Amino acid sequence: MSSLKKVLSKLLGIFRKTGSIVFPLLILLVFLAGWWIGRPPAKSTTGADAPASDSGTIWTCSMHPTVRQPGPGLCPICEMDLIEVSAESSGGLRELKLTADAIARLDIRVAPVVREAATKSLKLLGKITSNETSLTTTTARIDGRLDKLLIDFTGATVLKGQPIAEIYSPDLLVAQQELISARRELDRNSDRTRQVLYRAAREKLRLLELTPEQIDEIETKTQPSDRITLRAPFDGVVMDLKKREGEYVKTGEALYTLMDLSSVWVQLEVFENDLPWLALDQTVELRTNALPGEVFSGQVSFIDPVLDDRRRINRVRVAVSNPRRQLKPGMFVEAEVQAELPSTAGDPPLQIPASAVLRTGERAIVYRRLSTDDGIRFEGREIILGPRTDEHFIVYSGVEEGDLVVTRGAFKLDSELQIQAKPAMMLEGQAVGEESALEAPITIAGAWKPVLRSLARAEQALNDRQEFQLHLERARALVAGINPDFLTDDYAPLWKEAKMKLTNLFTQSVMESKTTSTEEAWKTLVLELPGRAALAGLSWQLPPLERISEDQVERLQAVLAAYLPITDALAHDQPEEALAEKEKLAQALRHLNGQSEEIAQQVTAATDEDSLQASLRLVTESLSELIAAGAHDQLGELYLVHCPMAFGNEGADWLSRKPVVENPYFGSRMFSCGDVTETLSIPLNLSPEALLDLAHPEKETPSETDHSGH
């Protein structure tokens, strides 16, 4: 205590000597000492707590992806440890890049998309019923009294020709007497008249269902019998006894209902998802608990065209031979079908492992592995699924043969997309609409126009299912064939997303038109088309399909035949050859229409390369207007190409038979300057498969080739 007083007295003495200068310093020292004592403890610089480096990484929370921090720590919302996320762009809306170490930690497994025969083993349940085609009702062919029933209970088994009843009939008695008399007269004199009467008497008894043996027996008698025995027309079981002994019957009244059990039906109940696997004449193996160890075989003979909408099942009938009568109506059976889907266009269907598919409502999703120059990426894709086989799904659109799809770890990849604030596949439309392009590049917009024309033709063909499907297939092929390699980095991901969605939409509409009506399929398409087209900044308004006369088309073809050699010669630095062709072009223009005379005069007046190029510019503008007026898709392959630097940066167009750039305004100086801006004509007689082989708008890669022509 005394020492503390000494310290305080010394401090007080110092304060009295220094006055107001020392006191503020003392307060500052006290503040710094308090901050030092209360500061947070230093963190370790090793392991997960290492400070953020300049490697371009950020840290986020797996539960709250909106949290983004430059370094490690705890989530301010749930206090979970933040995880490291690469800040590097992954190159697409639904793509992400992973290192080999990350792939191993996530336990990602992949399998190839294969094209092979689609087989499936179906296990079905059913019940044996009678063969309705073998049910026969025996009726009375004449009025009479049933004096005796030899088969007098239901369930009795009868054989063909077996006596089943004895009947007394006055009419039958008269018919017998007629035969006996006719036979007696024929024995006396076999003239033509007596022969006719004899045959008529026998025929009358035959029509009363007497057997030939019975008729022969009646002939030998001198007096008719008062009773006749009725015999079974075929083997069977009595299912219903209509009359009893002693009853009178009239002509046409039923006596017995017989069923032949030498063949039976099996009525199977099939879920609608399994219906694509069944077809007529398909072999079915059957087993029943009543006959253990026995295997029966039958063929599908009927598929009910109407589905039970309450139970969502369809009834399928199988015809089974039953010579030993072992199978009895009412038995339950287990059926097995080794089914195989028929190939389309000669090729087996595409199949992906069932474990690769993520289902979310009506959408099906897979992740595809991509090997690129900068590493391994994974891309999410929507697909159109078909029926499921034993271990695979048939897929109609979305992947190609040889693609590697993720069979394990797809949910983890989808979560990783969300962590990177990208549109995850499991959330339809997430973040995609926000990045939609305001306007598509002119190259894509031009290649999109023949797609719209194909859709307009599909609308016109709603009454022709085959034609409707053909135009949708053409639209799908045109979209699938557009080359995105020349697109800018900011638009390419949007086009890739839109292309996937549009291709799937057209495929789905074709499939829907096969099971429902073309009108319903068209309604689905027009409902989805605006959103999917707008994603890439494309129009969805269908153009009018006006057509010019065949005579006008022929004249346009003649102009093109004279026009194209000139553009080719100018592009390859051959102005003399181009000028030599100008009169042919002028003559074709004069025959085209009355409005082309002035342009033809300018072509004729051209004396050098510059003036010829100027007239070529006017010819192109005139031809483009005529084609737009109603000649689309009637001129073979034809493309419109634009050079923005021609004529002092005013820009100019030219026509080409190929979707490549060979500039007639600059020649070898800027041979590949320009863009293919519109697909004016695609032949209507080309199949969808042939359309896939067409080269769609792209810039030609510059080469070392000398285009001067020398």
Secondary structure, 3 states (H helix, E strand, C coil): CHHHHHHHHHHHHHHHHHCCCHHHHHHHHHHHHHHHHHCCCCCCCCHHHCCCCCCCEEEECCCCCCCEECCCCECCCCCCECEEEECCCCCCCCEEEECHHHHHHHCCEEEECEECCCEEEEEEEEEEEECHHHEEEEECCCCEEEEEECCCCCCCEECCCCEEEEEECHHHHHHHHHHHHHHHHHHHCCCHHHHHHHHHHHHHHHHCCCCHHHHHHHHHCCCCCCCEEEECCCCEEEEEECCCCCCEECCCCEEEEEECCCEEEEEEEEEHHHHHHCCCCCEEEEECCCCCCCCEEEEEEEECCCCECCCCEEEEEEEEECCCCCCCCCCEEEEEEEEECCCECCECCEEEEHHHCEEECCEEEEEEEEEECCEEEEEEEEEEEEEECCCEEEEEECCCCCCEEEEECHHHHHHHHHHCCCCCCCCCCCCCHHHCCCCCCHHHHHHHHHHHHHHHHHHHCCCCHHHHHHHHHHHHHHHHCCCCCCCCCCCHHHHHHHHHHHHHHHHHHHHHHHHCCHHHHHHHHHHHHHHHHHCCCCCCCCCCCCCCCHHHHHHHHHHHHHHHHHHHHHHCCCHHHHHHCHHHHHHHHHHHCHHHHHHHHHHHHCCCHHHHHHHHHHHHHHHHHHHHCCCCCCCCCEEEEEECCHHHHCCEEEEECCCCCCCCCCHHHHCCCCEEEEEEECCCCCCHHHHHCCCCCCCCCCCCCCCCCC
